[in-house]
């Protein structure tokens, strides 16, 4: 996965693979590995300008967060996306981690 950051042409596909793998690992309880793969997918999505990949990776990281403050930190990293994407991610965060 680390090689994807430097590989031309493969990075985009590897970003989607990292997203899928991260989701599978999260579902299987492998939180640390899932976190690594989802962060990689987010980085590749941002570097490639692939908004769907980036947004889905951020959303998956919000779902994986151990609490609301960690989810807020993930959303805080997503500053370089369109306002509509941030609004949708904020809405998802509020549903996943409601304020009591």
C-alpha positions as CSV (number, residue, x, y, z in Angstrom):
1,X,0.0,0.0,0.0
2,X,2.8,2.4,0.8
3,X,4.2,2.0,-2.7
4,X,0.9,3.4,-4.1
5,X,1.8,6.9,-3.0
6,X,4.7,6.9,-5.5
7,X,3.4,4.8,-8.3
8,X,1.9,6.6,-11.3
9,X,-1.3,5.1,-12.7
10,X,-1.7,2.5,-10.0
11,X,-2.5,5.0,-7.2
12,X,-6.1,5.6,-8.1
13,X,-7.0,2.0,-8.3
14,X,-5.1,1.2,-5.2
15,X,-7.1,3.9,-3.4
16,X,-10.3,2.2,-4.2
17,X,-8.8,-1.1,-3.2
18,X,-7.7,0.4,0.1
19,X,-11.2,1.7,0.7
20,X,-12.7,-1.7,0.1
21,X,-10.1,-3.5,2.2
22,X,-10.5,-1.0,5.0
23,X,-14.2,-1.5,5.1
24,X,-13.8,-5.3,5.2
25,X,-11.2,-5.0,8.0
26,X,-13.5,-2.7,10.0
27,X,-16.4,-5.2,9.6
28,X,-14.0,-7.9,10.8
29,X,-13.0,-6.0,13.9
30,X,-9.5,-5.2,12.6
31,X,-9.7,-1.5,13.7
32,X,-6.0,-0.7,13.4
33,X,-5.5,-2.1,9.9
34,X,-8.8,-0.6,8.8
35,X,-7.7,2.8,10.0
36,X,-4.5,2.6,8.1
37,X,-6.2,1.5,4.8
38,X,-9.0,4.0,5.1
39,X,-6.5,6.8,5.7
40,X,-4.5,5.7,2.7
41,X,-7.7,5.7,0.6
42,X,-8.5,9.2,1.8
43,X,-4.9,10.5,1.0
44,X,-5.1,8.9,-2.5
45,X,-8.5,10.3,-3.1
46,X,-7.3,13.8,-2.2
47,X,-4.1,13.6,-4.3
48,X,-6.0,12.2,-7.3
49,X,-8.9,14.7,-7.0
50,X,-11.3,11.8,-6.7
51,X,-14.1,13.3,-4.6
52,X,-16.2,10.2,-4.3
53,X,-13.2,8.1,-3.1
54,X,-12.2,10.9,-0.7
55,X,-15.7,11.4,0.7
56,X,-16.3,7.6,1.1
57,X,-13.0,7.2,2.9
58,X,-13.8,10.0,5.3
59,X,-17.2,8.6,5.9
60,X,-15.8,5.2,6.7
61,X,-13.3,6.7,9.1
62,X,-16.1,8.6,10.8
63,X,-17.9,5.2,11.2
64,X,-14.7,3.6,12.6
65,X,-14.0,6.4,15.1
66,X,-14.2,5.3,18.7
67,X,-16.2,8.4,19.8
68,X,-17.6,11.7,18.6
69,X,-14.5,13.7,19.3
70,X,-12.4,11.4,17.2
71,X,-15.0,11.5,14.4
72,X,-14.9,15.4,14.6
73,X,-11.2,15.2,14.2
74,X,-11.6,13.1,11.0
75,X,-14.1,15.6,9.7
76,X,-11.7,18.4,10.5
77,X,-9.1,16.9,8.2
78,X,-11.6,17.1,5.3
79,X,-11.2,20.8,4.7
80,X,-10.3,20.7,1.0
81,X,-13.7,19.4,-0.3
82,X,-16.7,21.2,-1.6
83,X,-19.1,22.6,1.0
84,X,-21.9,20.2,-0.1
85,X,-19.6,17.3,0.6
86,X,-18.7,18.6,4.0
87,X,-22.4,19.2,4.8
88,X,-23.2,15.6,3.9
89,X,-20.3,14.3,6.0
90,X,-21.4,16.5,8.9
91,X,-24.9,15.1,8.6
92,X,-23.5,11.6,8.6
93,X,-21.4,12.3,11.7
94,X,-24.4,13.7,13.5
95,X,-26.4,10.6,12.7
96,X,-23.6,8.2,13.7
97,X,-22.5,10.2,16.8
98,X,-25.6,12.1,18.0
99,X,-25.1,14.9,20.5
100,X,-26.8,13.9,23.8
